[in-house]
Structures are given as C-alpha cells and as structure tokens.
Amino acid sequence: MNLYLLGLTLATGLGLPIAVIGAGLGQGKVGAAAMEAMARQPEMAGDIRTGMIIAMALLESLVIYALVMFFMLNGKVPDAAAAAQLFKGLAGG
C-alpha cells in the first residue's frame, strides 16, 4: 500500500508538469515549422495555418487530458499527516 501511495503521489506531482513541458516544446516546434513554411511558400499560408491550428488543438487536448487526470488523482493522495503515519513504518520508527 505504501508503494502504491508513493507512485500515486509521484504521478500526481510530476505527471502534469512533464505533460505541460512536452506540449509547450511541441507547440513551439509546430509554430516554428509553420512560420518557416509560410516564409518559404507565402501562397500556401492559409493551408499551412489550418494545419498548424489543428496540430496545436491536438497538443492542447493532451494537456487538458493530463489536467483532468491530475484532478482525478489529486483526490486520492493522502494529506501530509496521513502520509506521515503511513510511511512511519518505512523509516523504522
């Protein structure tokens, strides 16, 4: 049970920041590639912009999914006093 709560706490505390960082990097890469493509072919700017908006929407939906999972898992993490009692046995005390 203690290992389960440790994994749950780590997943809740680290899962959302990792997802947000990854999505931020992906959105930056999509935006940079779209700007470069529009600079090379200005006549295709409308099609490129449409593809960029769709890609950004998909990336953002992954972040929203991670946020929903964070709120779902956050309710299952014990508070500090209960966690201290649970992990007291691990420290040998």
C-alpha positions as CSV (number, residue, x, y, z in Angstrom):
1,M,0.0,0.0,0.0
2,N,2.8,2.4,0.8
3,L,4.5,1.8,-2.6
4,Y,1.1,2.4,-4.3
5,L,0.7,5.8,-2.5
6,L,4.3,6.7,-3.3
7,G,3.6,6.0,-7.0
8,L,0.3,7.9,-6.9
9,T,2.0,10.9,-5.3
10,L,4.8,10.9,-7.9
11,A,2.4,10.5,-10.8
12,T,0.2,13.4,-9.5
13,G,3.1,15.7,-8.7
14,L,5.3,15.0,-11.8
15,G,2.8,13.9,-14.4
16,L,1.2,17.3,-15.2
17,P,4.4,19.3,-15.3
18,I,6.0,16.8,-17.7
19,A,2.9,16.8,-19.9
20,V,2.9,20.6,-20.0
21,I,6.6,20.9,-20.7
22,G,6.3,18.4,-23.5
23,A,3.3,20.1,-25.0
24,G,5.0,23.5,-24.8
25,L,8.0,22.2,-26.6
26,G,5.8,20.6,-29.2
27,Q,3.7,23.8,-29.8
28,G,6.9,25.8,-30.2
29,K,8.2,23.3,-32.7
30,V,4.9,23.3,-34.7
31,G,4.8,27.1,-34.6
32,A,8.4,27.5,-35.8
33,A,7.9,25.0,-38.6
34,A,4.7,26.7,-39.7
35,M,6.3,30.1,-39.8
36,E,9.3,28.7,-41.8
37,A,6.9,27.0,-44.2
38,M,4.9,30.2,-44.7
39,A,8.0,32.2,-45.3
40,R,9.1,29.7,-48.0
41,Q,5.7,29.5,-49.7
42,P,3.6,32.5,-48.9
43,E,0.8,31.4,-51.3
44,M,0.2,28.3,-49.1
45,A,-0.1,30.3,-45.9
46,G,-3.8,29.6,-45.5
47,D,-3.4,25.8,-45.7
48,I,-0.3,25.8,-43.5
49,R,-2.1,27.9,-40.9
50,T,-5.1,25.5,-40.9
51,G,-2.8,22.5,-40.3
52,M,-0.9,24.4,-37.6
53,I,-4.1,25.2,-35.8
54,I,-5.3,21.6,-35.9
55,A,-1.9,20.3,-34.6
56,M,-1.9,22.9,-31.8
57,A,-5.5,21.9,-30.8
58,L,-4.5,18.3,-30.6
59,L,-1.5,19.1,-28.5
60,E,-3.6,21.3,-26.2
61,S,-6.2,18.5,-25.8
62,L,-3.4,16.2,-24.5
63,V,-2.6,18.9,-21.8
64,I,-6.3,19.2,-20.9
65,Y,-6.4,15.4,-20.6
66,A,-3.4,15.5,-18.3
67,L,-5.1,18.2,-16.2
68,V,-8.2,16.1,-15.8
69,M,-6.1,13.1,-14.7
70,F,-4.3,15.4,-12.2
71,F,-7.6,16.4,-10.6
72,M,-8.8,12.8,-10.5
73,L,-5.6,11.5,-8.9
74,N,-5.2,14.5,-6.6
75,G,-8.3,13.5,-4.6
76,K,-6.7,10.1,-3.9
77,V,-3.4,11.3,-2.5
78,P,-3.5,11.4,1.4
79,D,-2.8,14.6,3.2
80,A,0.5,15.2,4.9
81,A,-0.4,13.9,8.4
82,A,-1.9,10.6,7.0
83,A,1.1,10.1,4.7
84,A,3.5,10.6,7.7
85,Q,1.6,7.9,9.6
86,L,1.7,5.5,6.6
87,F,5.4,6.0,5.9
88,K,6.4,5.9,9.5
89,G,7.0,2.2,9.3
90,L,9.3,2.6,6.3
91,A,11.7,4.8,8.3
92,G,11.9,2.2,11.1
93,G,10.1,4.4,13.6
